[in-house]
């Protein structure tokens, strides 16, 4: 039985195969409309979510399956003190596969150790967000035609941003990848990722503070919001939240074929005027998220269409 706890749980070949299935789903949705009939997905969301929870649910419904679960810890037995291990044992009796988001790092791994069904990590604290990474990779491959030989700018909250951490882990396995890390000093990429992932694998990267300095060189700009829920005090959050705002004027510095990605939700780090720029890909990214999660559900359940 296979789980998805980290992007590294799949080899490059398996990732490419997953993306091939997702592209086939995009082209032939009717072919997959009944693939999961009789199957149930449980969504265990101990933390608020719009896109991640609903895209997993949409993916299962598009495959002809059904969905059950909860959307906050308050509406589950966690509020009575039930452990993740006990919850997943119970859910394994009800569902065929589960997607779980939890504020604590490592919660999805604990669940996988006690589950008798495949577990999808839908985000664990500031640690990993592998299904967002699969979405990002499919988006980049669809728009650029490749996942190698490009310069990727990661901008905003690189310290707590689990989407950024997961994406770095996944992309370093492709040749010719270079990163530009754009953040204020307080939100720099953690040193353990720089040391253990980038330096260890000789991945070229540079750290800059000004977005304008990085834009002309980028093939992909991955914007992130400053996450209020990860800050310990309001004062620090207020000081950081408007540090980067991408607008049309800054976009004049970028290449004609540089695409903007964002895991969403955005607050104000991308001005709404940028939405009309053909390089703005963040809403396309949401649609790709449904296709890749459909492919993932099929793959983890061992269903071939």
Secondary structure, DSSP 8 states (H G I E B T S, - for coil): ---BSSGGGS-HHHHHHHHHHHHHHHH-GGGGTTTTTT-EEEEEESS--SHHHHHHHHHHHHTT-EEEEESSGGGSGGGGT--HHHHHHHHHHH-SEEEEEESSTTHHHHHHHH-SSEEEEEEETTTB-HHHHHHHHHHHHHHHS-SSSEEEEEES-TTT-HHHHHHHHHHTTSTTEEEEEE--GGG---HHHIIIIIITTT--EEEES-HHHHHTT-SEEEE----GGG-S-HHHHHHHTTS--B-HHHHTTS-TT-EEEE-S--SSSB-GGGGGSTTB-HHHHHHHHHHHHHHHHHHHTT---
